[in-house]
């Protein structure tokens, strides 16, 4: 059967389905926070975007696959008439950047939500057919790879998305599998290095989230209760396997470890025989490990993570209040540099400040205070506007006390964190800034010819004048950003921007954010849908995407499709699992968080006596 999602008024077909019938229901990544959070940017992207070379065969296949985009013309849903007001070259008042019109989109929210579910089922079926129980699907040639310990990372990462979408068949496929995983050793031919950070956000986060949802608001799903209980017991086994990583002089864990013999990898080992740890590595454990303690009644897990986090909560030195350098000594806990920001290697540590406060504002009041300090210092010292687009504002990174006109896709989550802080801390000023940050990234997606935003954003005029970037000058004059690394025109499957758009919609109720997100959904189907799944593209400035990397990231199912579904879901499909849940209806204030989402978009039930 041929299937498409299309711009129904303008009749622009966007993808060609592959022998799959849409379910009507009973949905630097490429970027990683996706995920944000990782050590230095180049390493981060080599991790999150597997930059393997496809070889001559893969290149030929990618070029041949361009014929894939001869799209069908039929629509699975009856389009509804679009009632909208036109504003010249802008669709909405306040939209930054002209010459982009959202008014032709299908306005039926049920249609949109079901279309995202179809994308999720397509991605899952490709993985389940060609890659399960390995970690990742390589959709171009229907193969697999095991970058995350070989435990079936896509399955664990995707489970709570399947739960929220109420796809019971997929939920039960994954629940049947999880009790069979041996989390005491890697399932790779030879013992492989395990990343504590990645394993925590994806596996521990995914197991805890599915447990909370299936024991709570989705307990009506027809599943085996014993297998739901196994989610928590398996999570405990995994944490017990990993906790030796915290056995350091400071209590800051070593991120890269060998679990087969409880030893540390030499990666990040410095000349003085002491390891370093990135801020995101030590600061993106507390939510998951504390929640595991709260569910099991064993305080050890939370205590280990809180000890590591204490060096960020009470640092020996700061660049500005709340903002620190991005590397810490595992031996002493001291800050080792003065480079940082809301960018890769640091990002999710700042994210977890506000999220731990939301999780339990009485127990984690200090986290809220530290978020206020970080947010206020960001506003005071890091905000700037591109010279060509003074209507845009973004928080840059910093080198010492010198702000840099540079940001990243990974930092696009910052809008969501500020918006969450605006309601949780009663700081209306944070809402304005959060919406500004969300809009900066929306503008990034609008001006990329593929509809997929960039990995890197620069508005540094000195760099722009260099010969290797000056060919982007005309583009910068229109867009307000350019890419300051000629090796990083790839991207796709990125969750950070849509995460912020989701928070923005939940608080404001402005349909604009849904349309921005829908444009991204359509672009992904047009450029990233290939073979048996989705893959990041090689050139965001090419309307066709310029070919594929050949990896379907686990966070595509865990984060991107979850956020795309949640933002488009009609009111009757919303519930307490939504961030900024609005009991009186989206946009009508009184937002409250019964769940808080980790940096891989896994929702945990909060422990707050009175959720905020």
Beta strands, then each sheet from edge to edge (+ up, - down):
strand 1: 6-7
strand 2: 12-13
strand 3: 136-138
strand 4: 143-145
strand 5: 194-195
strand 6: 256-258
strand 7: 263-264
strand 8: 276-278
strand 9: 327-329
strand 10: 339-340
strand 11: 383-386
strand 12: 389-395
strand 13: 397-399
strand 14: 402-404
strand 15: 406-408
strand 16: 456-458
strand 17: 529-530
strand 18: 533-534
strand 19: 581-582
strand 20: 591-592
strand 21: 595-597
strand 22: 603-605
sheet 1: 1+ 2-
sheet 2: 3+ 4-
sheet 3: 5+ 6- 7+
sheet 4: 8+ 9-
sheet 5: 10+ 13- 14+
sheet 6: 11+ 12-
sheet 7: 15+ 16-
sheet 8: 17+ 18-
sheet 9: 19+ 20-
sheet 10: 21+ 22-
end
